[in-house]
Amino acid sequence: MIEIQPVAKVDAAIQVPGSKSLTQRALIAAALAQGESRLVGPLDSEDTAYSAQALAQMGVFIEKGQDWRICGNGGSIKPSVEPIYLGNNGTATRFLASVAALGTTQYTIDGDSRMHQRPIGPLMTALQGWGVDIGSKMGTDCPPLYINGRGLIGGTTVLPEGKSSQYLSSLLLIAPYAQRPAILKVEGQIFSKPYITMTLAVMADFGIFVECAGDFSSFSVPQGCYQGREYQIEGDASNASYFWAAAAVTGGRVTVTNVPVPSLQGDAMLLPLLGRMGCHVEKSGGGITLQGVERLEGIQVDMGDMPDVVPTLAVVAAFAHGTTVIENIAHLRIKECDRLSAVVTELRKLGAKVEERESAMIIHGDGGVNLKGAEIHTYADHRMAMCFAVAGLKIPGVKITGEECVGKSFPDFWQRFATLAGK
């Protein structure tokens, strides 16, 4: 357990680790590429370690240092007798299930008990449309999964729902290696569209250019092979959000030095939302500065495209005046925990007035005057630990349990967060 110490007002410049989302996408492209790649500034965390280890089991050589050197296999996937274990890494589980489909032997994709509850059915359906023999071993549409690899036939397939952008990204990343040009059609509402844009950008940087409809309802992927290259990873905007939020709730100033403008990451769009609440945002060198204000105002917002920063905004909203309505976030329920319910529960412990809806939360802010300290349960979810740490900068007595869960995406978070208090 760690107790957060309040500060009067923060004034800091922070560098955050590389983007988890970009690291995992670039890692897949580099692994499947022809030739050698170097990832500059990647995130080295629990999640990316799972991804790298899985690719190593499939025959990819990865040398880790400050930068990572990857010797691509050109799409040739080696057998793995042992199950490929990915913990509670939803992105890697969905990505590696597709990568395994490129092989020619049987693979097992597994994870922890929470991953056994996280759905993957739509992805399996789409892969089956490309000729992949894949299924859920327990018949639950969740891991553990079996894949009898026999390559990817290609042609046209349908993703029956876009509820998780990870399904779509997973399919796109392997599509160039199909035996016939691959066409992917998507039914239903597509959430987290910026992550799809990110995937397409990474694919293009590694030499594969995808044709897609403007509404992301269909994609045409040419046959080809990624080409090895040097690739710079942006600082992680999701992890930067906690430091910008710290400036917002304390009325202070924080510069995150390595999230660029423009950014490939949709979570950087949290900044305009904090701007609507009254904060001032400016480009600063190669990064972004947020200046807080004395009075924050509640807002109404659709956050379907940036689910990972919903908890951050929700904590800030508890310190605002007036009501904040965060809508279109039902997909938070299939994250590392039921993140929608968890955020509501823990905000109430702090004394906030919060309503929970099936796909929304409503925070009735009073400027934070009635908030109080509490012991925060993290549900083994890194984003819960980091967002509620922000609340402890303003109100005394906030204690975070299970604080080690930040290792999933930000191993030295607590050390960097302590610098906000001048430590």
C-alpha positions in Angstrom: 0.0 0.0 0.0 1.2 3.5 -0.8 -0.2 6.8 0.7 -0.2 9.8 -1.6 1.0 13.0 -0.1 -0.9 16.2 -1.1 1.0 19.1 -2.7 0.0 22.7 -2.9 0.6 23.1 -6.6 2.7 21.0 -9.0 5.2 22.6 -11.4 7.2 19.9 -13.3 8.6 18.7 -16.6 8.1 14.9 -17.0 9.2 12.4 -19.6 7.0 9.3 -19.9 7.9 5.9 -21.2 7.2 4.9 -24.8 3.6 4.3 -25.9 2.4 0.8 -25.0 0.0 0.7 -28.0 2.7 1.8 -30.5 5.3 -0.6 -29.0 3.0 -3.6 -29.3 2.0 -2.7 -32.9 5.6 -2.0 -34.0 6.8 -5.1 -32.3 4.4 -7.3 -34.4 5.3 -5.5 -37.7 9.0 -5.8 -37.0 8.7 -9.5 -36.0 6.9 -10.2 -39.3 9.2 -8.0 -41.4 11.9 -8.9 -43.8 15.2 -7.8 -42.3 16.2 -6.1 -39.0 14.4 -3.4 -37.2 15.3 -1.1 -34.3 12.6 0.2 -32.0 13.8 3.5 -30.5 12.3 4.3 -27.0 10.0 1.3 -26.7 8.0 0.7 -23.5 9.6 -2.1 -21.4 6.8 -3.3 -19.1 4.9 -6.4 -18.1 2.6 -6.2 -21.1 5.3 -5.7 -23.7 7.4 -8.4 -22.1 4.6 -10.8 -22.6 4.4 -9.8 -26.3 8.1 -10.1 -26.8 8.3 -13.5 -25.1 5.4 -14.8 -27.2 7.1 -13.7 -30.4 10.4 -15.3 -29.2 8.5 -18.6 -28.7 7.4 -18.2 -32.4 11.1 -17.9 -33.5 11.7 -14.2 -33.5 15.0 -12.9 -32.2 14.6 -9.8 -30.0 17.5 -8.1 -28.3 16.5 -5.7 -25.6 18.4 -2.7 -24.4 17.6 1.0 -24.3 16.4 0.3 -27.9 15.2 -3.0 -29.1 16.7 -4.9 -32.1 14.3 -7.3 -33.8 15.3 -9.8 -36.5 12.1 -10.3 -38.5 11.0 -13.7 -39.7 9.4 -12.6 -42.9 6.1 -14.0 -41.7 7.4 -17.5 -41.1 6.1 -18.6 -37.7 8.0 -21.4 -35.8 6.2 -24.1 -33.7 5.7 -23.6 -30.0 5.2 -26.7 -28.0 4.5 -24.8 -24.8 1.4 -22.7 -24.5 1.8 -19.0 -25.2 1.0 -17.3 -21.9 0.0 -13.6 -22.0 -1.3 -12.8 -18.5 -4.0 -10.2 -18.6 -2.6 -8.5 -21.8 -5.7 -8.1 -23.9 -3.9 -6.5 -26.8 -1.2 -9.2 -27.1 -3.7 -12.0 -26.7 -5.7 -10.7 -29.6 -2.7 -9.8 -31.7 -0.8 -13.1 -31.1 -3.9 -15.2 -31.8 -3.8 -13.9 -35.3 0.0 -14.1 -35.6 -0.3 -17.8 -34.6 -2.7 -18.4 -37.5 0.2 -17.7 -39.9 2.0 -20.8 -38.6 1.6 -24.5 -39.7 1.3 -26.3 -36.3 -0.9 -26.2 -33.3 -0.7 -23.3 -30.8 -2.3 -22.6 -27.5 -2.9 -19.0 -26.4 -3.6 -18.6 -22.7 -3.8 -15.9 -20.0 -4.7 -15.4 -16.4 -8.1 -15.8 -14.8 -9.3 -12.3 -15.8 -8.2 -13.0 -19.4 -10.4 -16.1 -19.3 -13.4 -13.7 -18.9 -12.4 -11.3 -21.7 -14.2 -12.0 -25.0 -12.5 -12.8 -28.3 -15.4 -14.4 -30.2 -15.7 -11.7 -33.0 -12.0 -12.1 -33.8 -12.3 -15.8 -34.0 -15.2 -15.5 -36.3 -13.3 -13.2 -38.7 -10.3 -15.4 -38.6 -12.4 -18.4 -39.5 -13.6 -16.5 -42.5 -10.0 -16.4 -43.7 -9.7 -20.2 -43.3 -8.2 -20.3 -39.7 -9.0 -23.3 -37.4 -9.4 -21.4 -34.1 -11.6 -21.9 -31.1 -12.1 -21.4 -27.4 -11.0 -24.5 -25.4 -13.7 -23.9 -22.8 -16.4 -23.0 -25.3 -16.7 -19.5 -23.7 -15.5 -17.4 -26.6 -12.6 -16.4 -24.3 -9.1 -17.8 -23.8 -7.5 -20.3 -23.6 -7.6 -20.6 -27.4 -6.4 -23.3 -29.7 -5.1 -22.5 -33.2 -4.4 -25.2 -35.7 -2.1 -23.2 -37.9 -2.3 -23.7 -41.6 -1.7 -20.3 -42.9 -4.1 -17.6 -43.9 -6.3 -18.2 -47.0 -7.4 -14.6 -47.3 -10.3 -13.3 -49.5 -13.2 -11.6 -47.8 -14.2 -12.0 -44.2 -16.5 -10.2 -41.8 -15.7 -8.9 -38.3 -19.2 -9.2 -36.8 -18.7 -6.3 -34.3 -16.1 -3.6 -33.7 -16.6 -3.5 -30.0 -12.9 -3.8 -29.4 -10.6 -2.1 -31.8 -8.0 -4.7 -30.9 -9.9 -7.3 -33.0 -9.7 -5.1 -36.0 -6.0 -4.2 -35.5 -5.1 -7.8 -35.0 -6.7 -8.8 -38.3 -5.1 -5.9 -40.2 -1.6 -6.6 -38.9 -1.5 -10.1 -40.3 -3.6 -9.6 -43.5 -0.6 -8.9 -45.8 0.5 -12.5 -45.4 -2.7 -14.1 -46.7 -2.5 -16.4 -49.7 -5.0 -14.2 -51.5 -5.5 -10.4 -51.2 -7.5 -9.9 -48.0 -10.7 -7.9 -47.7 -12.1 -7.2 -44.2 -15.6 -5.9 -43.6 -16.8 -4.6 -40.2 -20.3 -4.7 -38.9 -21.7 -2.7 -36.0 -20.3 0.3 -34.2 -16.5 0.6 -34.1 -15.1 1.9 -30.8 -11.7 3.4 -30.3 -11.1 4.5 -33.9 -7.9 6.3 -33.2 -6.3 2.9 -32.4 -7.2 1.7 -35.9 -5.7 4.9 -37.4 -2.5 4.1 -35.3 -2.4 0.5 -36.7 -2.7 1.7 -40.3 0.1 4.3 -39.7 2.4 1.6 -38.3 1.7 -0.7 -41.2 2.4 2.1 -43.6 5.7 2.9 -41.9 6.7 -0.7 -42.3 5.7 -0.7 -46.0 2.1 -1.9 -46.2 -0.5 0.6 -47.3 -4.2 -0.3 -46.7 -7.2 1.0 -48.6 -10.1 1.6 -46.3 -13.6 3.2 -46.3 -13.8 6.6 -44.5 -16.0 5.1 -41.8 -13.7 2.1 -41.3 -16.4 -0.3 -42.4 -14.2 -2.1 -45.0 -10.5 -2.6 -45.6 -8.5 -3.9 -48.6 -5.1 -5.1 -47.6 -2.5 -5.9 -50.3 -0.3 -9.0 -50.2 3.2 -8.2 -49.1 5.8 -8.3 -46.4 6.8 -5.6 -43.9 10.3 -4.2 -44.3 12.6 -3.8 -41.4 13.4 -0.3 -40.3 14.3 2.0 -37.5 11.1 3.2 -35.7 10.7 5.9 -33.1 8.1 5.3 -30.4 6.2 8.3 -29.1 5.8 8.9 -25.3 2.7 7.2 -24.0 -0.2 9.7 -24.0 -2.4 7.5 -21.7 0.4 7.5 -19.1 1.0 11.2 -19.7 -2.6 11.8 -18.8 -2.0 11.4 -15.1 0.6 14.2 -15.0 -1.6 16.5 -17.0 -4.5 15.7 -14.6 -2.2 16.5 -11.7 -1.8 20.0 -13.0 -5.5 20.3 -13.6 -6.6 19.3 -10.0 -3.9 21.3 -8.2 -4.0 24.4 -10.5 -0.4 23.8 -11.3 1.7 23.3 -14.4 3.1 20.1 -16.0 5.0 19.7 -19.3 5.2 16.2 -20.7 8.3 16.5 -22.9 7.9 13.5 -25.3 4.3 13.4 -26.5 4.4 15.2 -29.8 1.9 17.4 -31.6 0.3 15.9 -33.6 0.3 12.5 -32.0 -0.7 9.1 -33.4 -2.4 8.4 -30.1 -6.1 9.2 -29.6 -5.6 9.5 -25.9 -3.9 12.8 -26.5 -7.4 14.1 -27.2 -7.9 14.3 -23.4 -6.1 17.6 -23.6 -8.9 19.5 -25.4 -11.3 18.0 -22.9 -9.3 19.4 -20.0 -9.2 22.7 -22.0 -13.0 22.7 -22.0 -12.9 22.3 -18.3 -10.9 25.5 -18.1 -7.2 24.5 -18.3 -4.8 26.0 -20.7 -2.9 23.8 -23.2 0.1 24.7 -25.3 2.8 23.0 -27.3 6.2 23.2 -25.6 9.2 22.2 -27.6 8.7 18.5 -28.4 6.0 18.1 -25.8 2.8 19.5 -24.4 2.2 21.7 -21.3 -1.0 21.9 -19.3 -1.6 24.8 -17.0 -4.4 24.3 -14.4 -6.8 26.9 -13.2 -8.5 27.7 -9.8 -12.0 26.6 -11.0 -12.7 23.6 -13.2 -16.1 23.2 -14.9 -18.0 20.0 -15.6 -18.5 18.9 -19.2 -20.5 16.4 -21.3 -18.4 14.2 -23.6 -18.5 11.0 -25.7 -15.4 9.1 -24.9 -16.0 6.0 -27.1 -12.7 6.7 -28.9 -10.5 7.1 -25.8 -11.5 4.6 -23.2 -8.2 4.4 -21.4 -8.3 8.0 -20.2 -11.9 7.8 -19.0 -10.7 7.1 -15.4 -8.3 10.1 -15.6 -11.1 12.5 -16.7 -13.5 11.0 -14.1 -11.1 11.8 -11.2 -10.6 15.3 -12.5 -14.3 15.7 -12.8 -14.7 15.0 -9.1 -12.8 18.3 -8.5 -14.8 20.3 -11.0 -17.9 22.4 -10.4 -21.1 21.1 -11.9 -22.0 17.8 -13.6 -19.7 15.8 -15.9 -21.4 13.2 -18.1 -19.1 10.7 -19.8 -21.0 8.7 -22.4 -20.5 5.7 -24.8 -18.1 3.8 -22.5 -19.7 0.4 -22.2 -16.5 -1.2 -23.6 -14.8 -0.2 -20.3 -16.5 -3.3 -18.8 -14.2 -5.7 -20.8 -10.9 -4.1 -19.8 -8.5 -5.4 -17.2 -11.5 -5.1 -14.8 -15.0 -3.8 -15.2 -13.4 -0.3 -15.3 -16.7 1.6 -15.5 -18.1 0.1 -12.3 -14.7 0.2 -10.6 -14.2 3.9 -11.2 -17.7 4.7 -9.9 -17.1 2.5 -6.8 -13.8 4.1 -5.8 -14.9 7.7 -6.5 -17.8 7.1 -4.1 -15.3 6.0 -1.5 -13.7 9.5 -1.8 -17.1 11.0 -1.2 -17.9 11.9 -4.8 -21.5 11.8 -6.0 -21.5 9.5 -9.0 -24.2 7.7 -11.0 -23.4 4.5 -13.0 -25.3 3.7 -16.2 -24.8 0.8 -18.5 -22.7 2.8 -20.9 -22.0 6.1 -19.0 -21.1 7.7 -15.7 -22.3 11.0 -14.3 -20.1 12.8 -11.8 -21.7 15.6 -9.8 -18.8 17.8 -8.9 -18.7 20.3 -6.0 -15.2 21.6 -6.6 -13.8 18.8 -4.4 -14.9 20.4 -1.1 -16.6 17.3 0.2 -14.0 14.8 -0.9 -12.1 12.8 1.7 -9.3 10.3 1.9 -10.0 6.6 1.4 -8.3 3.3 0.8 -8.5 2.7 -3.0 -8.8 -0.8 -4.4 -7.1 -1.2 -7.8 -8.7 -4.5 -9.0 -5.2 -5.4 -10.3 -5.7 -2.6 -12.9 -2.8 -0.3 -13.6 -5.1 2.6 -14.7 -7.1 2.5 -11.5 -3.9 2.9 -9.4 -2.5 5.8 -11.5 -5.7 7.8 -11.9 -6.6 7.7 -8.2 -3.0 8.7 -7.3 -4.0 12.0 -8.8 -6.8 12.5 -6.3 -4.2 12.1 -3.5 -2.3 15.2 -4.6 -5.3 17.3 -3.6 -6.9 15.5 -0.6 -5.1 13.9 2.3 -5.4 10.2 3.2 -5.6 8.6 -0.2 -4.0 5.1 0.0 -3.5 2.9 -3.1 -3.6 -0.8 -2.5 -2.0 -3.3 -4.9 0.1 -0.4 -6.3 2.5 -2.8 -8.0 0.0 -3.3 -10.8 1.4 -0.2 -12.5 4.2 -2.6 -13.8 1.8 -3.6 -16.6 2.4 -0.3 -18.4 4.5 2.1 -16.4 7.0 0.2 -14.1 8.6 3.3 -12.6 5.4 5.3 -12.3 5.7 5.9 -8.5 9.2 7.2 -8.8 8.2 9.7 -11.5 5.0 10.6 -9.8 7.0 11.5 -6.6 8.8 14.2 -8.6 5.6 16.1 -8.6 6.1 16.8 -4.9 9.7 17.7 -5.6 11.1 14.4 -4.4 
